[in-house]
Amino acid sequence: MPACFLSSLLAFERFFIMYQQKLPLAIASILCGLGFSGSGLAADSVPPAVVKAAQPKAAVAKTSQQTEEVLVTGSYTTRSMNGATGLDMTLRETPQTVTIMTSQMIEDKGLVDMEQVLDHVPGISKVGDASEYSLMYVRGFQLDTGVQVDGLITTPANATYSGDVSQSIDPMLAERIEVLKGAAGILGGQGEPSATVNMIRKRPTRDFQASLQAAAGSWNNWRMEGDVSGALNDSGSVRGRFLGAYSDGDSYIDRYSREKKVLYGILEADVSEQTLLSLVIDNTEVNASGVYNWSSNPAFYTDGSLIDHDVSFSTGQKWAYRNIKQWSIAPEVKHDFGNGWIVRSAYRYSNATQDVSNASFGNYIDKETGSYVGGWNTPNSLYSDRESDTDSVNLMVNGDFSFLERNHDLVFGYSYSRNEFDLGFDYAAVDPLNFYTNTTPAAPDYSNAFNSSFTRETGTQSGVFGTVRFSIADPLKLMLGGRVSDWSYKSVDLLNGGDAVYVSKDNVVTPYAGIVYDVNEFLSLYTSYTGIFKPVSQYGADGNILEPTEGTNTEAGIKMAFFDNDLNISAAVYRANKDNVAQWADLGQLPNGNWIYESIDGIKTDGYEIEIAGSLSEQWNISGGFTYNKAEDKDGNVRDTYIPGKMFKITNTYRFVGAWEGLTLGGSARWQSDSYYESSIAADVSATGERINVRQDQPAYWLVDVMARYNLNEAFSVSLNIDNLFDEFYNRSMWGYADFGEPRSVTVSGKYRF
């Protein structure tokens, strides 16, 4: 990391130590350049009076399970999390970079789907189309493990179509969303060294609370939300919380619209003074029409020149759709032994179905005729029917013990996940589309389908894990842990028969080590090491599935915590090395239709991250950071140039007092560096009859959002959100296609609290 960043962080530390009890107006005014300032900022602003609430009584009122305090809505950070090792630790004690997206920030920004939330996390970039088929990248690697819910896996064990589950998760259900950067091999098992996303769901409160919210925005979008929580008996030993949402609307994208329904309920019961039982049931439906195939919005003419598209351009037809239904049930029991040891056992079953019908018209456009050309067997339409059943189990025990006259922490457990994934494809002919005449092809007739397929994939993963945090000395903690996993994958062609494909790996060891050294009561130094293991489902030229990806992830950095952990600042450098990475081999297809890939070694990513999150004062919340990443192959060639190497994201809100009491103003800015994509147009498609090299560039750009909220009284508030204030035009899909980001939009909402 450059020395200037290190010196800046140390300067931050000196500043916050000096002003822990008093944030001067002069310094605050400089920091206000990141957002809004006003007459409500007083020179004698005091440190955050943290809003805390005792957890609902789940065990003995005097045990740690009962008296543990959690940060509730109002903050942009959290006091503890356990997604890295299973140990409950503060962000400063965790030897990896962690970003927290709290429910308060989600509400301030008006975020209504998981992709929007992740798009505001420092270091995460979105690549793909603007409707239904996007991918997220972190530290140069795809975020391929979906979203965990309360630490339980929601994604198929073979990680196929992981984004399908994520899109059905509504952030309204989240108390906070934890994003652990780098590999999470102990608890997650398999995966990329990108990030692990874990949604901590809202839980019941002992006291009654309820709210209703309505929002209306650009392109006829509107949304209703309801939330009610409280005790269900006189003693408060049984509590419940129920949430629901309905949204519907059109889009800036031609012919695209989306409807969403969400229901969520949770019951908690103190079955004894030390035992808490909970049950969660949720159901989500997403119905989208006018969707387009991710490869059917061409960016190039056949002569290699770029097409000048409007922001609303889409090849999606009115008859094209994508419908998702997902429901889950999750019981959990937690027992506090009263001696510092707690056991938690959780199970989750989820079922997700998805029906898709869309069309591929071609990868390029003939400039002379307006015809779509290129692509596989185009034009054609695709009908896809998918169903996924996932079982997840997690048993975890944690506590502390004494050794050599010092107290140490220990967590160990077992996790299991199994997914059965049915995937059917039907292709049918569709009338061609013309770019100039804007023809409207008729809906396809799938009774004359061709190249039909129906496969069942079954993936399982199980493992035992454990971590010990040794207290070597008062300022020095050493974490040692690991996981031993078994993994298997089976694929069966249920339509045409044939031999099943089966691969497995047993006793895969994923090590973990971390060191945290407290320089003083505010500043810590840390380093960590994690193994990487990821099975792949791609085939080699010999017809066999390639070997799993393996590698290492190392990280080192500085963390600072102020105002009793209500303001967290961190800086980190990292490196990930991977071997056996599946890469398209450009060798065509196998007889069974699978594309041929090859394994390559020596993939390396390096980067650094600087983040800040929490409260600068009682009224001022802030969250954001700057990230840098560079990916190279073994020969030093830069990889994945369509992913921006540098990103900056910042969000803050200020709640006024005094004459302006009741008013909250906020702003956010997102910047990313330039990116590009290089490819070629095949000779049989190009206008010249020869292969043409093409390049697609996206210059660096800024996105600026603003918000305002006013509390008319203690119960009712109104909000205004303007996203992409300066109406920036940019392309989100740098794969040779045209998928543009959302232009300026306005949303007005009102919320009533009972």
CORBELGI-V635523 format. One record per backbone hydrogen bond with DSSP energy under -0.5 kcal/mol. NH is the residue of the N-H (numbers start at 1). CO is the residue of the C=O. Records with the same first field share a line. If there is no record, write none. Layout:
BEGIN
NH->CO + CO
END
This chain:
BEGIN
5->2
6->2
7->3
8->4
9->5
10->6
11->7
12->8
13->9
14->10
15->11
16->12
17->13
18->14
19->15
20->17
23->45
24->22
28->24
29->25
30->26
31->27
32->28
33->30
34->31
35->32
41->38
42->40
45->23 + 42
50->48
52->50
53->70
55->68
63->60
66->63
67->63
68->64
70->53
72->51
74->75
75->72
81->89
86->82
89->81 + 87
94->90 + 91
95->93
96->94
99->179
101->177
102->100
103->175
106->102
107->103
108->104
109->105
110->106
111->106
114->169
117->113
118->114
119->115
120->117
121->118
124->121
125->123 + 137
127->135
128->732
129->133
135->127
137->125
138->141
139->123
141->138
143->136
144->142
148->197
149->152
150->148 + 199
152->149
159->156
162->159
164->161
165->161 + 162
166->162
167->163
168->164 + 165
169->166
170->168
173->170
174->171
175->200
176->200
177->101
178->198
179->99
180->178 + 196
181->97 + 179
182->194
188->184
189->185
190->188
191->533
194->192
196->180
197->146
198->178 + 196
199->148
200->176 + 198
201->199
202->173
209->229
211->227
212->752
213->225
214->750
215->223
216->748
217->221
218->746
220->217
221->217 + 218
222->248
223->215
224->246
225->213
226->244
227->211
228->242
229->209
230->240
231->206
232->238
233->238
236->233
239->268
240->230
241->266
242->228
243->264
244->226
245->262
246->224
247->260
248->222
249->258
250->219
251->256
254->312
256->253
257->289
258->249
259->287
260->247
261->285
262->245
263->283
264->243
265->281
266->241
267->279
268->239
269->277
270->237
271->269 + 275
272->275
276->334
277->269
278->332
279->267
280->330
281->265
282->328
283->263
284->326
285->261
286->324
287->259
288->286 + 322
289->257
290->317 + 320
291->320
293->359
296->293
298->296
299->736
301->305
302->365
304->301
307->299
309->307
313->310
317->291
320->317
321->357
322->288
323->355
324->286
325->353
326->284
327->351
328->282
329->349
330->280
332->278
333->345
334->276
335->343
336->274
337->335 + 341
342->398
343->335
344->396
345->333
346->394
347->331
348->392
349->329
350->390
351->327
352->388
353->325
354->386
355->323
356->384
357->321
358->382
360->380
363->373
364->373
365->300
366->371
367->365
370->366
372->433
373->364
377->375
379->360
380->360
381->428
382->358
383->426
384->356
385->424
386->354
387->422
388->352
389->420
390->350
391->418
392->348
393->416
394->346
395->414
396->344
397->412
398->342
399->410
401->408
403->406
406->403
408->401
409->469
410->399
411->467
412->397
413->465
414->395
415->463
416->393
417->461
418->391
419->459
420->389
421->419 + 457
422->387 + 420
423->455
424->385
425->453
426->383
427->450
428->381
430->379
435->370
438->434
439->434
441->439
446->444
448->445
449->446
450->427
453->425
455->423
456->492
457->421
458->490
459->419
460->488
461->417
462->486
463->415
464->484
465->413
466->482
467->411
468->480
469->409
470->468 + 478
472->470 + 476
473->476
476->473
477->475 + 516
478->470
479->514
480->468 + 478
481->512
482->466
483->510
484->464
485->483 + 508
486->462
487->505
488->460
489->503
490->458
491->501
492->456
494->454 + 492
495->454
497->493
501->491
502->500
503->489
505->487
508->485
509->507
510->483 + 508
511->509
512->481
513->529
514->479
515->527
516->477
517->525
518->475 + 516
519->517 + 523
520->523
524->559
525->517
526->557
527->515
528->555
529->513
530->553
531->511
532->551
534->549
539->595
540->544
543->540
546->538
549->534
550->579
551->532
552->577
553->530
554->575
555->528
556->573
557->526
558->571
559->524
560->569
561->522
562->567
566->562 + 563
567->562
568->613
569->560
570->611
571->558
572->609
573->556
574->607
575->554
576->605
577->552
578->603
579->550
581->600
582->580
583->598
585->596
590->594
593->590
596->588
597->539
598->583
600->581
603->578
604->632
605->576
606->630
607->574
608->628
609->572
610->626
611->570
612->624
613->568
614->622
615->566
616->620
617->620
618->46
621->619 + 653
622->614
623->651
624->612
625->649
626->610
627->647
628->608
629->645
630->606
632->604
633->637
634->601
636->633
639->631
643->640
644->642
645->674
647->627
648->671
649->625
650->669
651->623
652->667
653->621
654->665
655->619
656->654 + 663
660->657
661->658
662->656
663->660
664->709
665->654
666->707
667->652
668->705
669->650
670->703
671->648
672->701
673->646
675->698
676->641
677->696
679->694
681->692
682->680
685->682
686->682
687->302
689->686
692->681
694->679
696->677
698->675
701->672
703->670
705->668
706->722
707->666
708->720
709->664
710->718
711->662
712->710 + 716
713->716
717->751
718->710
719->749
720->708
721->747
722->706
723->721 + 745
725->704
727->724
730->728
732->739
733->739
734->732
735->733
737->733
738->297
739->737
741->730
745->723
747->721
748->216
749->719
750->214
751->717
752->212
753->715
754->210
END
